[in-house]
Amino acid sequence: MRKYFAHSAGENPPVPPQEYATHVSNVMRRVQNNINHLSQYFTGNREYFRRGVLAAAIYHDLGKLDELNQTALVQNNQQKLPINHVDAGTAYLNNKKQVESAFLVYSHHIGLQSIPEESAKGKLFLRDQTLQPRTDRRLPDYIDRHREAGITKDITIKPINSDWNGLTRRIALSCLVDGDHGDTAANYGKEYPQTYPPSRWKERLQALDRYVDSLRSKNQDTDKRQELLKKIYLCCRAADTSQQLYACDNPVGTGKTTAVMAHLLKAAIDNNLRHIIVVLPYTNIIKQAVDVYRKALVLSGEDADEIVAEHHNQAEFEDIETRQLTTLWRAPIIVTTAVQFFETIASNRTGRLRKLHELPGSGVFIDETHAAIPTFLWPQTWKWMKDLIAKWSCHFVLASGSLPRFWELPDLIETSEAIPDLINTELRERAIQYEKNRIAPISYPSVLDLEGLIDLVLSKPGPRLVILNTVQSAAVVADALAKEFYGNAYRINLNDSKVLHLSTSLTPLHRGKIVDAVKYRLDLSWDDERRDFTLVATSCVEAGLDFSFRSAFRQRASAASLIQVGGRVRRRGEDFEAYLVDFTIEAPLINRHPAFVTSSKILQKLFAENKFQTISSADIVTEALRRELMSDVNKTHQIIQKKEEELDYPEVANLYKVISSNTILVLVNQLLIQKIENGEKVHPKEINRNSVQIWMDKVLKMCSFPIEKLPGLYGLNPDDYDETFLGYMKGMLKQLRIDSECGGIV
């Protein structure tokens, strides 16, 4: 009997060609496993979903049985197959009126396409126009070979009016793509086995109780504050878990990290949830949250990395050489970024969607909700959240010390509604009263230059925090401050330097070391000179980090950002005079962040209207959010919803950007780069910890280089990276100054 192949031979490590039947059978098994894990949480037609996705798995590679493709696979041709192998499967399933299955096959490489555009093709719906005559002639031969190879299973689906929406199709494609990509990576010996560790929710909740109790014995807070924290924790832990959506607007420093986790663990026990996903707005906060959860929730004998997964950069790959590096959501507890979480839900691309099938039946903690996504994305996001709750049994908590109640705004949500608070009214009032004792911000009256900003910062007592709107601006100010103290040939020591720097120009690994150094120095005694320092950073530090500075300075950005920075000043109620200053700056190499143009104008008006002295923090951020939405003159929020309703998936993904950036993943660890170039197996977490995201135009300016073995990945010249201070901005500042001196545009 003739052998048919799905993949050609591999060279490093050497593996024989993979037989067609082996690959299809493996994909079917993996897809069935994915469906089994999520189907109990799906309230729609489970059998139609199961059969629809399995039918796609059976026929997804049917076109590889074309004689030209088989010749290329046998000859070990690593180039693109001569015949588009997707057209045969879509043609066969279309002929059987299994349109949803055909759409999945059509999309399993190129991603979800626009159904309106496909429908406009008429008889060529979901077809490759250039191949249609050839495919139609040879389709019977493909089916004969398919069965000859040993794939005899067939699935017939009774045609119905499908109620699948965009979210259902994304989850269905995720099931298929994960099976396909996973088996391909395994075949070439490059897949790291990613198991499903047992959830053990009851034991983890008990461990969290013990952890929180141990913190109280070590905590130096006042008795009244400790009592408040304890009551908030117990209230969240005891909250009704039959409700699937809660708000939690505890002020900063009142224990949301552990209190909300206690609630979600209880919900996981009561509702048999699969995962708990913690969504944070900034990559910098992830390490602190992960450290807490690993100390509190990992049980004896467990691997902390497998139980509490940390996902920083968007390591999501589609190429056959890099699929094994894709970050997946398989741990019981996942801590990830808002960019990765929300853009995954909105995506049409296979690499990003691959992990989405893990979301049904999960508890989701959107921490620092005020900063999670731009205002114009909330209307469509709210619809997806409601769908995930109603159709996919998810459980959400929206939390922030300055939580905008956008769901109550008819301008933002089609039908405004009330959602329950996680803590009761009495506790909320006590917590809000505690917050009123914090410092009120002031606005510096004039525009500063770089020298003026340094003079202002150093005129206030330390320790000091200075937050700029962009990575470049933060590096410029940090560099200027370092030169102020140490001259041009400075070298930064994390434990005693007068200035530190923290932004995404550093890898997660190196950011973690700087965060540890900042915490260490903030906890020193008041008479220790090492406590008198300045941290220059981006917005990555303004929320979620347990820092308590004496003076803080925030470049004008938004009302929510400024209020959150207040949570990094006199956080523990220390007895000293504190400062929180909003400022504007114009100086060479200080660039503008386009996302803050509207919000900064609104913040300026709020100061002029004396809102910070007259209404609560929650009301300020809600009002600011309302004004931002009203300023969306392009009506982008309405266009996104319209495109989602029209099933125009590429356009939704194009418009739905948490951060509008064309960035490239760049590795800075030279040993890791060498391992990759030598063909050695590399774990996805190592890519995460040792890489940075750099704008594409900046990558082209720097001494970076593509890593040939892994398309889409770059490496960075070691001389252009500073692991203790400026990160990749060390090389970037040199280049920017050269461009500036030569009259280039910055």
C-alpha angles and dihedrals in degrees: 000000000000119000121229124200137214099185134026124237119288125229106197103062095012111240130165122246112285115242118239094235092050093052096044092047091049092049091049090051094048092045092049089051091052091049092048090054096052106028096084088062095049114096095189129080099314096184093051090049093049095047093042095055094040091052088055090049092052095053103026094108099032092122092061086076090071109118093239091053093047091052091052092048093049091047088055091241105177092191126096113295112262093233123050098246094199097069095071096056093046091048093051095047092043089054088055091051090243093137099163091052091047090051091053092051090046090052103041093099107018096038130236110329133204110283092201090055092046092047090053088063090070111196089012091064108150091357138123101241093205092054102036098101093044094046094048091052095048100037094099089052091050091052092048091052091045090058093039088057088060103262101129099151114109130178124208117194121199105237111250135163098271116228091199114136130188094281093050092051092048091052092045091051089047090058091052098042094048090053093047098043093041095054092045092053091046092050091056092047094246104107117108105216106247108194129186106251113211113271096223089183096171093053092046092052090051089049090050090052090054092046093051091048090052091052092056092057091053098039119109094202121122119273091249093054092046089052090050092050091049093050092048091051094049092045092054091044092053098043120126109271095195087079109083101197128050138170121219116186099170111158118253115285097029097111105263092152093066101024096057090043089055089054093048092048089053089048089049090053095046097042101031093240120190103214141003111222119195111201117200128182097224132045089221094066092054096079094053092048092045092049091053095046094046091051092045106036111027110100129215114291095014128124105243092211091057095048101042110029120196118207117189116156126035097262098173119139136182103180115102090238094056107032092103090065096060115122113238134194102234105120119097089243122032124187111196144152128270089238092057096041102046098034088052090058091048097042130110095189121106098223093056096038093052093093098041096094087071092065100075111094094019133129112232125201109193099195121194088016091179090069100033100097139353115277095248090061096059099081094060093035090055090055091051091048092051089048092049089052098045100037105024104034097240122161119215135194118187109200138175141137085236102032115181108216094217093158088070094056114094088198089063106031122043092225112022115216144175121248124194123260118239093224125047125257096256093054092044090054091050091049092048090050089053089052092054089068090065125098122282116225124245127203120231105234102221139044112264131216121213095269091046092052092051091049091049094048095048092047090069126071121263155283088064135187122203119186123194128189099238139038090239095051092049091051092049092052094043091050091049092049092049090052089049089061105029110017128238097310095058126155120196123226110192094214101054113008117123092229133041130182132211129181142116089279082088126067119252088254094056094039087057091056091050092048089052091050092050092050091048093051095044089055094054120109118275094250094054110108091214089070091066100082140119124235113204112197148146126250088285088093101044096088138034100012120115096230125138114194129176097220130025133184122193125191105230109273118131141333092250092051093051093048091049092052086057086066089064092056122080085344094166096045094257118184102247139099108266136193135211114181129185111206143173125216138191118187141130112293091009099123130193127248108225092207091066100050095097099032093051091054090050091049090053090053092048089056090049090051091050091236095149090064098042111040137039124268092249091053092048094054093043091051091046090050091050091051092048091054091049087053092058092108092170090056090225091161090060094045092054091052091047093050091049091051090049090051092239094151101174091053093048090052090047094051098038102078120151087190116019101219141128097217135168128212108242125189118215100180106097095198090054091049089051092051090053093048089050090055095247121153113262125193117233091235090062089055089050096050098044104042141079132204111238128183110257094236089053092047089058090052095051133073091260124136136200116251102232097204092056116042113216095028125104134192128218129226106250091227089063096056129075112191097192102044130002102014112197089348088078090075094031094057090052091053094044091053091049090051091047093051090049092051095256124152117262 
